[in-house]
């Protein structure tokens, strides 16, 4: 009877093709939603492990930008040595910041960073290292060189694209002013653009990263620090590290405790989880509806066949098993078709689907650019495959349940009389 059910799948090629296409669509959407959810949750975990175990230090009462009106005070260089000597500290990263006008009242952030350290974002407490979408990141060979990696927002303003990246340059005019930027009597500096990144934040994409010693040379800052990020061995050590830093540097530094991961999870991750759960439920329901109607049509078309099988001695269980096997194979074929489509074009369509379906539910600060920073993988891990198979089997069983009930209730006499 199971073999009969497997053969019955291919009795009507047209019906099979239509059913597989109808099943492939919800499967594809389900996989896209899961990919978006995994990418956002990975982003959240990155924040937890790389931001919320780090403290940010700035000069007391200052933003630490070397050319910002009223905020040009920076930390003394000795703060770096003090922070590195605190027990429970796993690593220390230091940065220098400046601002450059772009258009109108807008401006971009210039960040001096040691190659290999995190490319951190202003205002968001982000872990850094936003995704490179063209070119490359800074390397050890770039130390002291006039080279930069820019955000996609700066790239749009400067008309730099992946196509012209090989010859792209950007000139910093330190004498240009802005309502919050004062001029520096220093010569302009032309930087070769090595790469373009996408951060996931609108303002985060308006930054430009240069090697730290290059920054010192261009802006004439031989020592001092704008930002000091102190990473604890673990979140458990963070209170002790914070207490030690307040004791040793509290007179010259403001210490900012981390809240980025909690805020991101409370808003964005929760919204995406809720949307993914609703979308998954709707996709599963659509799969069940397709299986339900196909099974019901098959039962009605084969009423006499069912009666004949039972008259020849086939049990209710055996006949029901043949229809259940047919439903399972049908659902599996539809799921496989949806998975193949997802593997081929899922990553290409994820950004558009994210913008249309998910971003309206997100806070405004993440809505426009987060999809550019996420990198969902068009694939499933071992746990994802197991979950996917269980979901497909459940849709097949639940969708065919009513049809199987009709099979069990049908007697040979009723089948012949119906015919």
C-alpha positions as CSV (number, residue, x, y, z in Angstrom):
1,X,0.0,0.0,0.0
2,X,2.9,2.4,0.7
3,X,4.3,1.6,-2.8
4,X,0.9,2.3,-4.3
5,X,0.8,5.6,-2.5
6,X,4.2,6.5,-3.9
7,X,3.2,5.6,-7.4
8,X,-0.1,7.6,-7.1
9,X,1.9,10.8,-6.6
10,X,2.7,10.8,-10.3
11,X,-0.7,9.7,-11.7
12,X,-1.6,13.3,-12.6
13,X,1.5,15.2,-13.8
14,X,-0.4,18.5,-14.1
15,X,-1.8,18.3,-10.6
16,X,1.6,17.4,-9.3
17,X,3.3,20.3,-10.9
18,X,0.6,22.8,-9.7
19,X,0.7,21.4,-6.2
20,X,4.5,21.5,-6.0
21,X,4.6,25.1,-7.1
22,X,1.9,26.1,-4.6
23,X,3.8,24.4,-1.9
24,X,7.2,25.8,-2.9
25,X,6.0,29.4,-2.4
26,X,5.3,29.2,1.3
27,X,8.4,27.1,1.9
28,X,10.5,29.7,0.1
29,X,9.0,32.5,2.2
30,X,9.4,30.5,5.4
31,X,13.1,29.9,4.7
32,X,13.7,33.6,3.9
33,X,12.0,34.6,7.2
34,X,14.2,32.1,9.1
35,X,17.3,33.4,7.4
36,X,16.4,37.0,8.4
37,X,15.7,35.9,11.9
38,X,19.0,34.0,12.2
39,X,20.9,37.0,10.8
40,X,19.3,39.4,13.3
41,X,19.9,37.1,16.2
42,X,23.5,36.6,15.2
43,X,23.8,40.4,15.1
44,X,22.3,40.5,18.6
45,X,24.8,37.9,19.9
46,X,27.7,39.9,18.4
47,X,26.5,42.9,20.4
48,X,26.3,40.9,23.5
49,X,29.8,39.4,23.2
50,X,31.7,42.4,21.8
51,X,29.9,45.4,23.1
52,X,28.1,44.7,26.3
53,X,31.3,43.4,27.9
54,X,33.1,46.6,27.0
55,X,33.3,50.1,28.6
56,X,33.8,53.2,26.6
57,X,35.9,56.0,28.0
58,X,35.9,59.6,26.7
59,X,37.5,62.8,28.1
60,X,35.4,64.1,30.9
61,X,32.6,66.4,29.6
62,X,33.7,66.0,26.0
63,X,32.8,64.0,22.9
64,X,36.5,63.8,22.1
65,X,36.4,65.0,18.5
66,X,39.6,67.0,17.8
67,X,37.8,69.7,15.7
68,X,34.3,69.8,17.2
69,X,33.3,73.1,18.9
70,X,33.4,72.7,22.7
71,X,34.3,68.9,22.5
72,X,37.9,68.9,21.4
73,X,39.3,67.7,24.7
74,X,40.7,64.2,24.5
75,X,42.0,61.6,26.9
76,X,45.7,61.8,27.9
77,X,47.8,59.1,26.4
78,X,48.6,57.6,29.8
79,X,45.0,56.4,30.0
80,X,45.8,53.6,27.6
81,X,48.6,52.2,29.9
82,X,46.4,52.5,32.9
83,X,43.5,50.6,31.3
84,X,45.7,47.8,30.1
85,X,47.0,47.3,33.6
86,X,43.5,46.8,35.2
87,X,42.9,43.2,36.4
88,X,40.1,41.4,34.4
89,X,40.8,43.4,31.2
90,X,41.0,41.2,28.1
91,X,41.8,44.0,25.6
92,X,41.9,47.7,25.0
93,X,41.3,49.6,21.7
94,X,41.9,53.3,21.2
95,X,40.7,55.7,18.6
96,X,40.9,59.3,17.4
97,X,38.0,61.2,15.9
98,X,37.4,64.2,13.8
99,X,34.5,65.5,11.7
100,X,34.4,66.7,8.1
101,X,31.6,68.6,6.4
102,X,29.8,66.9,3.5
103,X,26.8,68.8,2.1
104,X,24.5,71.3,3.7
105,X,24.6,70.8,7.5
106,X,25.6,67.2,7.2
107,X,29.0,65.8,8.2
108,X,31.0,62.6,8.2
109,X,33.0,61.1,11.0
110,X,36.8,60.5,10.5
111,X,38.0,57.7,12.8
112,X,41.6,56.8,13.3
113,X,41.9,53.1,14.2
114,X,44.7,50.6,14.3
115,X,44.3,48.0,11.5
116,X,43.0,44.8,13.0
117,X,41.0,46.5,15.7
118,X,37.2,47.0,15.6
119,X,35.9,49.6,13.3
120,X,33.5,51.2,15.8
121,X,30.5,53.4,15.0
122,X,29.7,56.7,16.6
123,X,26.5,57.0,18.7
124,X,25.3,53.4,18.5
125,X,27.7,51.6,20.7
126,X,28.0,49.0,17.9
127,X,30.6,46.3,18.2
128,X,32.2,47.5,14.9
129,X,33.6,45.7,11.9
130,X,30.6,46.5,9.7
131,X,30.3,44.3,6.7
132,X,32.6,45.2,3.8
133,X,30.5,45.3,0.6
134,X,33.2,46.3,-1.8
135,X,37.0,46.3,-1.7
136,X,38.8,45.4,1.5
137,X,39.3,46.3,5.2
138,X,42.4,48.0,6.5
139,X,45.4,45.7,7.0
140,X,48.7,45.8,8.8
141,X,50.4,47.0,5.6
142,X,48.2,50.2,5.7
143,X,49.7,51.5,9.0
144,X,50.8,55.0,8.3
145,X,49.5,55.0,4.8
146,X,47.0,57.5,3.4
147,X,44.2,54.9,2.8
148,X,40.7,54.7,4.1
149,X,37.6,52.5,4.3
150,X,34.3,54.5,4.0
151,X,30.7,53.9,4.7
152,X,28.2,53.5,1.9
153,X,26.6,56.9,2.9
154,X,30.0,58.7,2.4
155,X,30.5,56.7,-0.8
156,X,27.2,58.0,-2.2
157,X,28.1,61.6,-1.4
158,X,31.5,61.2,-2.9
159,X,30.1,59.3,-5.9
160,X,32.4,56.3,-5.2
161,X,31.0,53.0,-6.4
162,X,32.3,49.4,-6.4
163,X,33.0,49.9,-10.2
164,X,35.3,52.9,-9.7
165,X,36.8,51.8,-6.3
166,X,40.1,50.9,-7.8
167,X,40.9,54.5,-8.7
168,X,38.8,56.2,-6.0
169,X,40.2,58.9,-3.7
170,X,38.8,61.3,-1.2
171,X,40.3,64.6,-0.1
172,X,39.9,66.0,3.4
173,X,39.9,69.7,3.6
174,X,40.7,70.5,7.2
175,X,40.1,74.3,6.7
176,X,36.4,73.7,5.9
177,X,34.0,74.7,8.6
178,X,30.5,73.8,9.8
179,X,28.2,75.0,12.6
180,X,29.8,72.5,15.0
181,X,33.2,72.1,13.3
182,X,36.1,74.6,13.5
183,X,38.8,74.9,10.9
184,X,42.3,73.5,11.4
185,X,45.3,75.3,9.7
186,X,46.6,72.2,8.2
187,X,47.0,71.1,4.5
188,X,44.4,69.0,2.8
189,X,45.0,65.2,2.7
190,X,44.0,62.9,-0.1
191,X,43.2,59.3,0.8
192,X,43.0,56.3,-1.4
193,X,39.7,54.4,-0.8
194,X,40.4,50.7,-0.2
195,X,36.8,49.6,0.7
196,X,33.2,50.4,1.3
197,X,31.2,49.1,4.2
198,X,27.5,48.8,5.3
199,X,26.9,49.3,9.0
200,X,23.2,48.8,9.6
201,X,22.7,52.4,10.8
202,X,22.0,55.5,8.8
203,X,24.6,57.6,10.6
204,X,26.9,54.7,11.0
205,X,27.3,54.7,7.2
206,X,28.6,58.2,7.4
207,X,32.1,57.3,8.7
208,X,35.5,57.0,7.3
209,X,38.2,54.8,8.9
210,X,41.9,55.6,8.5
211,X,45.0,54.1,10.1
212,X,45.6,55.7,13.5
213,X,49.0,57.0,12.8
214,X,47.8,58.4,9.5
215,X,45.1,60.3,11.5
216,X,47.7,61.7,13.9
217,X,49.8,62.9,10.9
218,X,46.9,64.5,9.1
219,X,45.3,66.3,12.1
220,X,48.5,67.0,14.0
221,X,47.6,65.0,17.1
222,X,50.9,63.3,18.2
223,X,49.3,61.9,21.4
224,X,46.0,61.6,23.1
225,X,42.9,59.5,22.6
226,X,39.3,60.3,21.7
227,X,37.8,56.9,22.6
228,X,39.1,54.1,24.7
229,X,37.2,50.8,24.6
230,X,38.1,48.5,27.5
231,X,36.9,44.9,27.0
232,X,36.5,42.7,30.1
233,X,37.3,39.0,30.1
234,X,33.6,38.4,30.6
235,X,30.4,40.3,31.6
236,X,30.9,39.0,35.1
237,X,34.2,40.9,35.4
238,X,32.7,44.1,34.0
239,X,31.6,45.7,37.4
240,X,35.2,45.2,38.8
241,X,36.8,46.7,35.7
242,X,34.4,49.6,35.8
243,X,35.1,50.3,39.5
244,X,38.9,50.2,38.9
245,X,38.7,52.6,35.9
246,X,36.5,55.0,37.8
247,X,39.1,55.0,40.6
248,X,42.1,55.5,38.4
249,X,40.7,57.6,35.6
250,X,37.4,59.1,37.0
251,X,39.0,62.5,37.3
252,X,39.7,62.8,33.5
253,X,37.3,60.4,31.9
254,X,33.6,59.7,31.5
255,X,32.8,56.0,31.5
256,X,29.9,54.8,29.4
257,X,28.3,51.5,30.4
258,X,27.0,49.3,27.6
259,X,23.3,49.1,26.7
260,X,23.5,48.4,23.0
261,X,22.6,44.7,22.9
262,X,19.7,45.1,25.4
263,X,18.3,48.0,23.4
264,X,18.7,46.2,20.1
265,X,17.1,43.0,21.4
266,X,14.3,44.8,23.1
267,X,13.3,46.6,19.9
268,X,14.6,45.0,16.6
269,X,15.2,41.4,17.6
270,X,11.9,41.1,19.3
271,X,10.0,42.6,16.4
272,X,11.7,40.3,13.9
273,X,11.0,37.2,16.1
274,X,7.3,38.1,16.3
275,X,7.1,38.7,12.6
276,X,8.9,35.5,11.7
277,X,6.6,33.5,14.0
278,X,3.5,34.9,12.4
279,X,5.0,34.4,8.9
280,X,6.0,30.8,9.7
281,X,2.5,30.0,11.0
282,X,0.9,31.5,7.8
283,X,3.4,29.6,5.6
284,X,2.7,26.3,7.4
285,X,-1.1,27.0,7.2
286,X,-0.8,27.5,3.4
287,X,1.1,24.3,3.0
288,X,-1.6,22.4,5.0
289,X,-4.4,24.0,2.9
290,X,-2.7,22.8,-0.4
291,X,-2.2,19.3,0.9
292,X,-5.8,19.3,2.3
293,X,-7.3,20.1,-1.1
294,X,-5.1,17.8,-3.1
295,X,-5.8,14.9,-0.7
296,X,-9.5,15.6,-0.7
297,X,-9.7,15.7,-4.5
298,X,-7.7,12.4,-4.7
299,X,-10.1,10.7,-2.2
300,X,-13.2,11.8,-4.1
301,X,-11.7,10.8,-7.5
302,X,-10.7,7.4,-6.2
303,X,-13.9,6.5,-4.3
304,X,-14.5,3.3,-6.4
305,X,-10.8,2.4,-6.2
306,X,-10.9,2.7,-2.4
307,X,-14.0,0.6,-2.2
308,X,-12.4,-2.1,-4.5
309,X,-9.2,-2.2,-2.4
310,X,-11.2,-2.6,0.8
311,X,-13.4,-5.3,-0.9
312,X,-10.3,-7.2,-1.8
313,X,-9.2,-7.2,1.8
314,X,-7.1,-4.0,2.2
315,X,-7.4,-2.6,5.7
316,X,-8.4,0.9,6.6
317,X,-4.9,1.5,7.9
318,X,-3.3,0.2,4.7
319,X,-5.4,2.4,2.5
320,X,-5.0,5.4,4.7
321,X,-1.2,4.8,4.7
322,X,-1.1,4.9,0.9
323,X,-2.8,8.3,0.9
324,X,-0.5,9.6,3.8
325,X,2.6,8.4,1.9
326,X,1.3,10.3,-1.2
327,X,0.8,13.5,0.9
328,X,4.2,13.2,2.5
329,X,6.0,12.8,-0.9
330,X,4.0,15.7,-2.3
331,X,4.9,17.9,0.6
332,X,8.6,16.8,0.4
333,X,8.7,17.6,-3.3
334,X,7.2,21.1,-2.7
335,X,9.6,21.7,0.2
336,X,12.6,20.6,-2.0
337,X,11.5,22.9,-4.8
338,X,11.1,25.8,-2.3
339,X,14.6,25.1,-0.8
340,X,16.2,25.0,-4.2
341,X,14.7,28.3,-5.2
342,X,15.9,29.7,-1.8
343,X,19.4,28.4,-2.3
344,X,19.6,30.0,-5.8
345,X,17.9,33.4,-5.3
346,X,17.2,33.7,-1.5
347,X,20.2,35.9,-0.7
348,X,19.4,38.2,-3.7
349,X,15.8,38.7,-2.7
350,X,16.3,38.8,1.1
351,X,17.1,42.6,1.1
352,X,14.0,43.5,-0.8
353,X,11.7,41.2,1.2
354,X,13.3,42.5,4.4
355,X,12.5,46.1,3.3
356,X,8.9,45.3,2.3
357,X,7.9,42.9,5.0
358,X,10.0,43.4,8.1
359,X,11.4,46.9,8.2
360,X,8.0,48.6,8.8
361,X,7.9,46.9,12.2
362,X,11.4,48.1,13.3
363,X,12.5,51.3,15.1
364,X,13.2,54.2,12.8
365,X,17.0,54.1,13.5
366,X,17.3,50.6,12.1
367,X,14.7,50.6,9.4
368,X,16.6,52.0,6.4
369,X,20.0,50.5,6.6
370,X,19.9,47.3,8.7
371,X,19.1,45.1,5.7
372,X,22.3,46.3,4.1
373,X,24.4,45.1,7.1
374,X,22.8,41.7,7.5
375,X,24.3,38.8,5.6
376,X,21.8,35.9,5.8
377,X,23.1,32.6,4.5
378,X,21.0,30.8,1.9
379,X,21.3,27.4,3.6
380,X,20.3,25.4,6.7
381,X,22.5,24.0,9.5
382,X,21.9,20.5,11.0
383,X,19.3,21.8,13.4
384,X,17.6,23.8,10.7
385,X,17.4,20.8,8.4
386,X,15.8,18.7,11.2
387,X,13.3,21.5,12.0
388,X,12.5,21.9,8.2
389,X,11.8,18.1,7.8
390,X,9.6,18.1,10.9
391,X,7.6,21.1,9.7
392,X,7.2,19.5,6.2
393,X,6.0,16.2,7.8
394,X,3.6,18.0,10.1
395,X,2.1,20.0,7.2
396,X,1.6,16.8,5.2
397,X,0.0,14.9,8.2
398,X,-2.2,17.8,9.3
399,X,-3.3,18.7,5.8
400,X,-4.2,15.2,4.9
401,X,-6.0,14.4,8.2
402,X,-9.5,15.1,6.9
403,X,-9.0,13.2,3.7
404,X,-7.7,10.2,5.6
405,X,-10.7,10.3,7.9
406,X,-12.9,10.1,4.8
407,X,-10.9,7.1,3.6
408,X,-11.4,5.3,6.9
409,X,-15.1,6.0,7.0
410,X,-15.8,4.9,3.4
411,X,-17.2,1.3,3.1
412,X,-17.0,-0.8,-0.1
413,X,-20.8,-0.8,-0.5
414,X,-21.0,3.0,-0.2
415,X,-18.2,3.4,-2.7
416,X,-20.0,1.2,-5.3
417,X,-23.3,2.9,-4.6
418,X,-21.7,6.4,-4.9
419,X,-20.2,5.3,-8.3
